[in-house]
């Protein structure tokens, strides 16, 4: 279609075809795909962001020269203005509790996608099986909306 200023206008399909031809079928680097997926996760900006307020790995006692056993659990605590989420990673699972109990299901995710899901019980507790590593965060859902999202933490 010809625009009034003499430039062409493209519909979405034509624009995507033009973009594909511009990159010549080159492979997209893994880190670019991961960043795009993470950016896509921003579509729920109305969810409250829970900040990391405690990480047992950075506990001062461990930094003072004491060594933690290789099989030690890892505890992360996140807080928003309204709620606290505590998670313990040990023995091939993540145990969590949200206080006060809000939301009905939780999802643990990496930049590449979901790592596991669980229902939240009436006490705000949940458990997700898996050995977790790399970047991860938690999404807490209330009905069909995301109620809370934690910041990314590296395991």
C-alpha positions, 0 to 999 in steps of 0.5 A: 500500500502506498502512503500519502508521503510516498512510502510503502506500508506493510501489513504484519505478515509482510513486515515479519517476512521482511524481518526474516529475510533481513536476518537471512535465517541466522540462528538466534543466540540462546541468551537473546531468546532467554532475554526475550522470554524474560521480557515477555514476562513483563506483560504482568506489570500489574503484579506486585514485585517481591524483593529478595530480603534474605538469602541463606547463601549470603548469611554473615555466618557463612561469610565469616569462614564457616563452610556449609555442608554440601547438602545444606538447604538454601532459603530465600525470603521475598517481601512485598508491602503486603506479603512475605514469601519464604522458600527452602530448596533442599532434597530435590524440592522447593518448599514455600509459604506465603504469609498472609496466605494469598493466591491459589497456585504458584509457578517456579520459572527460569528465563527459559520457561516453567520449572514447576507448578503447585497449588497453594493450600489454606495456610499458604504452603506449597511444594514443587519437586525438582533440582533447581539451578540457574536463574529462577523466580516465583509467580503467585496467581490469584484466579486468572491474574498474577498477584505477585512476582519475585525478582530473579534469584540465582541458585 
